[in-house]
Amino acid sequence: MKALLVSLFAASLSSSVMAQPAATTLSMTCNQARQLVAAQGAVVLHTGPTTYDRYVRDSSFCLRPFVLRPAWVRTADVAQCPIGGVCRSADTESGN
């Protein structure tokens, strides 16, 4: 059951990633990046030429069994901008 949920989440994430062009945090100020996540609730942002992730405003944007983990990204003006969070498996933290 857990594998099915993860597969469904990955499928929905990949289709939404393809549907929207991703902005890059390297061309935004920290405030702009934070405001974008706050306004959208969940947004895919590039953090480098080949790296990206889905950043969320709060845990309501994470499907179970995922939990919210704080996230910091590099922006045009700040090396460690607290952008919001990312949804991660609760098992990842516990080492299971």
C-alpha positions in Angstrom: 0.0 0.0 0.0 2.8 2.4 0.9 4.5 1.7 -2.4 1.3 2.4 -4.3 0.9 5.8 -2.5 4.4 6.8 -3.3 4.0 5.8 -6.9 0.8 7.8 -7.2 2.5 10.8 -5.6 5.5 10.5 -7.9 3.2 10.3 -11.0 1.2 13.3 -10.0 4.4 15.3 -9.2 6.0 14.4 -12.5 3.0 15.4 -14.5 2.7 18.8 -12.7 6.4 19.4 -13.2 6.0 18.9 -16.9 3.0 21.2 -17.0 4.7 24.2 -15.5 7.9 26.0 -16.3 10.1 26.1 -13.2 11.7 29.3 -12.0 15.2 29.4 -10.7 16.0 30.6 -7.2 19.4 31.8 -8.4 17.7 34.7 -10.3 15.4 35.7 -7.4 15.9 37.5 -4.1 15.2 35.5 -1.0 12.1 37.6 -0.4 10.8 36.9 -3.9 11.4 33.1 -3.6 9.7 33.1 -0.2 6.7 35.1 -1.5 6.3 32.8 -4.5 6.1 29.7 -2.2 3.7 31.5 0.1 1.4 32.6 -2.7 1.4 29.3 -4.7 1.4 27.0 -1.7 3.5 24.5 -3.6 5.9 25.2 -6.4 8.7 23.5 -8.3 11.8 25.6 -8.3 15.2 25.1 -9.9 18.1 25.6 -7.4 20.8 25.1 -9.9 21.4 24.1 -13.6 20.3 20.5 -13.0 18.7 20.6 -9.6 15.1 21.3 -8.5 12.6 20.4 -5.9 9.0 21.0 -4.9 8.8 23.6 -2.1 5.7 24.0 0.0 4.2 26.6 2.3 3.0 24.1 5.0 2.3 20.5 5.7 -1.2 20.6 4.1 0.6 20.3 0.7 2.3 17.0 1.7 0.5 13.7 1.0 0.7 11.0 3.7 3.0 9.4 4.7 5.2 12.4 3.8 6.0 15.1 6.4 7.2 18.7 6.1 10.9 19.3 6.5 12.4 22.9 6.5 14.2 23.9 3.4 16.9 26.5 2.6 18.0 27.4 -0.9 20.6 29.7 -2.5 19.1 32.8 -4.0 20.6 35.8 -5.8 21.2 37.6 -2.5 21.4 35.0 0.2 23.3 31.7 0.4 20.8 30.0 2.8 17.3 31.4 2.3 14.6 29.7 4.4 12.1 29.2 1.6 9.5 27.0 3.4 9.6 23.3 3.3 9.8 20.1 1.3 7.7 17.0 1.7 9.8 14.0 2.7 9.1 10.4 3.8 9.0 10.1 7.6 11.0 6.9 7.2 13.9 8.9 5.7 14.7 10.7 9.0 14.4 7.6 11.1 16.7 5.5 8.9 14.0 2.9 8.1 
